[in-house]
């Protein structure tokens, strides 16, 4: 049984391990460098009034996914949150994303957001499918996004109206 709850600092190590596994496999995130627990502790402490961090865990406490929303970048209006979702490789299809999304939508409404933006690599078929299946709709594209390692990818912008 998957349990979702707000993330806290003590989750940062497992979140970093999960994300590093995703980064090492490649193809689904624009992140290219490894992260540590402090990365997540710092990120969770930025704009706590405008952010929500949710983890999905197994009964034994193993984190098998997480999702967060935070204030969007300069290209988004203040009523839009930016979302990111990560599931432990090999654990997709267990309902992790569904559980996380329900908790995140409720948090976004509580935080006063009107819509959620997903910024997904165009070659990330599983990510595109995930957000599409949750009701996100395409509304734009970023062409020629240069990642930190120099690779260039396009990104699809998807929107979910709350």
C-alpha positions in Angstrom: 0.0 0.0 0.0 1.4 3.4 -1.0 1.2 6.2 1.5 1.6 9.9 0.5 2.5 12.6 2.9 4.4 16.0 3.1 8.1 15.6 2.7 10.5 16.8 5.4 14.2 17.2 5.8 14.7 13.6 7.0 13.4 12.5 3.5 16.1 14.4 1.7 18.7 11.5 1.6 16.2 9.1 0.0 14.9 11.7 -2.4 18.5 12.4 -3.5 19.2 8.7 -4.0 16.0 8.3 -6.1 16.7 11.3 -8.2 20.3 10.3 -8.7 19.2 7.0 -10.0 16.8 8.7 -12.5 19.6 11.1 -13.6 22.1 8.2 -14.1 19.6 6.4 -16.4 19.0 9.6 -18.3 16.4 10.6 -20.8 13.7 11.8 -18.4 15.0 14.9 -16.7 16.9 18.0 -17.8 19.1 17.5 -14.7 22.5 16.0 -15.5 24.5 16.3 -12.3 24.2 14.3 -9.1 22.5 15.9 -6.1 22.8 15.3 -2.3 20.5 15.5 0.6 21.4 19.2 1.2 20.2 20.1 -2.2 16.7 19.0 -1.2 16.9 20.5 2.2 17.8 23.9 0.6 15.1 23.6 -2.1 12.4 22.7 0.5 13.3 25.7 2.5 13.0 28.1 -0.4 9.6 29.8 -0.6 7.8 27.4 1.8 4.7 29.7 1.6 4.5 28.9 -2.2 5.7 25.3 -2.3 4.5 21.8 -1.6 6.7 18.7 -1.4 5.0 15.3 -1.3 6.6 11.9 -1.0 5.1 8.4 -1.8 6.4 5.7 0.5 6.0 2.0 1.1 4.8 0.7 4.5 8.5 0.2 5.5 9.2 3.9 4.9 11.0 3.5 1.6 10.4 6.5 -0.6 9.4 5.4 -4.1 8.4 8.7 -5.6 8.0 12.4 -4.9 6.4 15.4 -6.5 6.7 19.1 -5.8 5.2 22.4 -6.9 6.9 25.7 -6.4 6.8 29.2 -7.7 7.3 29.2 -11.4 10.3 30.9 -13.1 10.3 34.3 -14.8 8.4 32.9 -17.8 5.3 32.0 -15.7 2.8 34.4 -14.1 2.5 34.3 -10.3 -0.7 32.3 -10.4 1.1 29.3 -11.9 3.1 26.7 -10.1 5.9 24.7 -11.6 5.7 20.9 -11.0 8.2 18.1 -11.0 7.5 14.4 -10.5 10.0 11.5 -9.9 9.3 7.8 -9.4 11.8 5.2 -8.5 12.9 3.3 -11.6 11.1 0.0 -11.9 8.2 1.2 -9.6 6.2 3.0 -12.3 2.7 1.8 -12.9 1.9 1.2 -9.2 -0.3 4.3 -8.8 2.5 6.4 -7.3 1.8 9.3 -9.8 -1.9 9.2 -9.2 -1.6 9.4 -5.5 1.0 12.2 -5.7 -1.0 14.2 -8.1 -4.2 14.2 -6.0 -2.2 15.4 -3.0 -0.4 18.0 -5.1 -3.6 19.4 -6.7 -5.1 19.9 -3.2 -1.9 21.6 -2.1 -1.8 23.9 -5.2 -5.4 25.0 -4.5 -4.6 25.6 -0.8 -1.5 27.7 -1.9 -3.8 29.8 -4.2 -2.5 28.7 -7.5 -4.8 28.8 -10.6 -2.9 26.4 -12.7 0.1 24.1 -12.8 2.9 24.1 -15.4 4.8 21.0 -16.4 8.0 21.6 -18.4 8.9 18.2 -20.0 11.7 17.1 -22.3 10.1 16.3 -25.7 12.0 13.0 -25.8 10.6 11.9 -22.4 7.7 9.8 -23.6 6.8 8.4 -20.1 6.7 12.0 -18.6 4.6 13.3 -21.5 2.2 10.4 -21.1 2.0 10.8 -17.4 1.0 14.4 -17.4 -1.3 13.9 -20.4 -3.1 11.2 -18.4 -3.5 13.5 -15.5 -5.4 16.1 -17.6 -2.5 18.4 -18.5 -2.8 20.0 -22.0 -0.1 21.2 -24.3 0.2 24.9 -24.6 3.8 25.7 -25.7 7.2 24.5 -26.6 10.7 25.5 -25.8 13.0 24.7 -28.7 16.7 24.2 -28.3 17.0 24.0 -24.5 20.6 23.6 -23.6 21.1 21.3 -20.6 24.0 21.6 -18.2 26.0 18.9 -20.0 25.7 20.7 -23.3 23.1 18.5 -24.9 20.2 20.3 -26.6 16.6 19.1 -26.3 13.2 20.6 -26.9 10.7 20.9 -24.1 6.9 20.6 -24.1 4.9 22.9 -21.9 1.8 21.4 -20.4 -0.8 23.1 -18.3 -3.4 21.8 -15.7 -6.1 24.3 -14.7 -7.2 24.0 -11.1 
